């Protein structure tokens, strides 16, 4: 969903409203599969991402989500310690 947002397939408001809901629905399963990755996604894309929507312009919000997403991808590609 985040990639679709960054690629322009989902608008800011839809992403802001839907992404936290989708994470909440899937979080338990995500934790069973990989706790570290689930927590990283939650921390960076929900707590430090979508929760900041009200304080940012749409452009700033997209820039923040892009930065958070890149960080998650970088950490995942390096592996968890």
HELIX and SHEET records of a PDB file:
HELIX    1   1 UNK A    2  UNK A    6  1                                   5    
HELIX    2   2 UNK A   12  UNK A   33  1                                  22    
HELIX    3   3 UNK A   35  UNK A   41  1                                   7    
HELIX    4   4 UNK A   42  UNK A   47  3                                   6    
HELIX    5   5 UNK A   50  UNK A   55  5                                   6    
HELIX    6   6 UNK A   58  UNK A   78  1                                  21    
END                                                                             
